[in-house]
């Protein structure tokens, strides 16, 4: 049960296994909740203190990223507390999210992240509400697609770098997602589709 794990010179925080989506392609299924030698299955969610303890010296890493087999924004108060601690040490902080937190909390949570998060990566695997719902099985069904784009646009006001990402899933027109990101005025990055388990 790892609350954090290293990858490519960065440290990733795995603070929850709860998620706004239930993507059938999620590597946690294929990789049995492991990620490159780390066990990301949580029997319970860690406290803020436990996460901070698992980080150790944060200055060793280029960037610290909230990204595990779950969505950190589902634990907003804890994410904010951990990010505050990281920022007090001048660490670059990123969050990878499904972009559904505003809908989940029924309010705009983005102002609460201002000054704490440097980069937000918002995954958008779908080019329209129907396709997005079919591919990702999000909590808010077909309403999720527009909600995510709205979230990305709003994030620009509070977070210096906003990126929409898409996984190169078979059948997904990633170039269309890139266009959507461009229209929203945010950056775009495609991510490889991980099929085979990689130990490192
Ligand atoms: S949003 Fe990410 S962690 Fe959550 S189910 Fe989808 S791929 Fe898995």
Boltz pocket constraint, residues with backbone or C-beta under 6 A from the ligand:
constraints:
  - pocket:
      binder: B
      contacts: [[A, 19], [A, 20], [A, 21], [A, 22], [A, 23], [A, 25], [A, 26], [A, 27], [A, 28], [A, 68], [A, 69], [A, 70], [A, 71], [A, 98], [A, 136]]
      max_distance: 6.0
